[in-house]
Amino acid sequence: ELRHSDIEQIKNIASMIPYFCELSNADIFIDCFMNDGKKGIVVFHGKAGLNSLYENNIQGEIVLPQNEPIVFFTLKTGKAIRDAKGLSQEKKWVLQRTVPIYNDEKRIIGVLVEERNMTDNIKTINKLEQMENVTRDMVNRGSSFQNFSDEEDKLMIVQEMHHRIKNNLQIISSILSMQERRSRTDEVKKALKDNIYRIKSIAQIHEMLMTADEKKMNIIEQLQILAGNMAAYASSEEKKIKINLTGSPLYINSEKALSVLMAVNELITNSIRHGYAENESGNINITVVKGTIFSTIIVEDDGKGYKLKNEKQCAGGLGNEIISMMVHDKLKGSLCIDSGDKGTCVTFDFKMDTN
């Protein structure tokens, strides 16, 4: 049921795709969908010249959710996803990037899909990781940590580090609590209270990581614990907010898990404190989309939104600065915020471990 203007818009985008195929050296498609959203059709296929992954032009082929899940995820949610695994029409595993196509009424009329050779990308990433590891070993050679060859010993050291960090954070929290009680200014009290809560949350995250048994942990399990803690915090603020988590098991190292958990913690805190008035109820949804090179996390609420300084950046505030630092500096990912009358949705991604 595409309108004539929708079809013309898709045609205009299709006319530009060959240039982008040449520029990015990738196959690019436009997929449109049946009314029930259960099937799609490739309405345009731009081939990457001699480097195309396809022997034939697949325009007119059917697109199914079991083969290309992120295409249908983008159709349903309107979220752009990068570097997730998909099965091509010619039954080859590829890396896909997806972007929704909107009409002038802000309705999704199609999905733009870019596909690259997954094997070549993974080999390149692995080589870079190996070079980085060799450099790190050369810098750290002779340190006490390098004297431990057994993985179990190294894991015990990491857990002990988390334990000591947690204890130090609790001491800092106690000192700030004393300052809060002595302060006579409401603004200072509020700032100290915010930071006390933030430090306690970080200490809880370190405790979660301290008790993890694996070298790589399932971030879904850790997010579930975090969601439970945050729901309890919402109740203490006299707000009835339900926190929902969906996604497949996703295993990452503890350092990356710490950054992910801190970013999500700040996002949920922002939603609880600023998205809902006193005694208000609502829902906060956390979605984890597992990818091959990059994975994506989406945190969205149905509270009151706020005006953004920039569509791609956070508004002001220490919490948002922490989120930006975690995503850009620690996770080397991208961050996108969409906020309006129907709530706030934050999407960020991060590079997956390759070993």
C-alpha positions, 0 to 999 in steps of 0.5 A: 500500500505504498503511495505514489509519493512513497514510490517516487521517494524510493526511486530517487534513493535507488537512483543514487545507490550505484554511486554509494556502491562504488564509494563503499565497495559494498552491495546495497539494497532497498527492501520493502514489506508486505502489510503484515510485516512478515515478508519483504521484497528486494525492490532494488539491488546495487552491486559493488562491481567486480567485488560484489558478493552476488553472482546475480541481481536479486531484485524481486527476491523475497526477504525473510526474518529468519535469514535477515533478522536485523532488517525486520528489527529495523522495520519494527523499531526504526533503529539503525543497526550496524555490522550484524550477521545475516544470510544472503539470498545466495546463502552466504553469511554477510555483515549487514548494516540497516537504516530505515527509510521514512516518508514525509509522514514519518512512516517507515516505507522501506529499509536500506541494507548494506552487505559486506563480506563477513570473512574479510572483515573478521580477518582484518579485525583479528589482525588488528586485535593481535597487533594490539595484544602484542603491543600491550604485552611488550609494554607490560612485560616484566609486570607482576600480572605477566608472571601469571600464566594460568587463566584461573590465576588471572581471573582471581586477580581481576576479581580481587581488583573489582573487590578492592575498587568496590570497597574504595567506592564505598568509602568515598560514598560514606565521605560524601554522605557525611558532607551531604548531612553537613551541607546547608544548601539544597542545591549542594545536597542534591548534587552530593546525593546524585553522586552518592547514588552514582558511586553506589551504583558503580560499586554494585556493578563491581560487585556483580563483576567480582562474583562472575565466574567466567572470563567472558560474561553474559551481559544479559544476565548482568543487565537483568541484575542491574534492572532489578536494582534499578526497579528497586530504586524507582520504588524508593522514589515512589514511582511505579516503573517496570523495567523490561529486558529482551535479547539473546545471550551475549558474552563480552569481557569484564572491562567491556561489561563494566562500560556497558553496565555503567552506560545503561545504569546512567540511562535508566537513572535519567529515565527514572529521575527526569522522564517521570514525575513523582508517583508516576508509572511507566515502562523502560525497555532495554533491548540487546541486539547481538551482532558479529562485529558490533552489538547494539543496546537500546534503552527507551522509556515512555516518559516525558522527553526533553529538547536535544542540543543535537540529534546525535549527542546528549543534552547537558548534565554529568550523567549524559557526559558519563554516557558519552564517555563510556560509549565513545571513549571506552566502547569505541561505539556510536550513540544516538538519542531521540527524545520527544513527547512520547518518551526518550530512546537511546541507542548505542553500539560497541565492538564485539570481542574477537577471541 
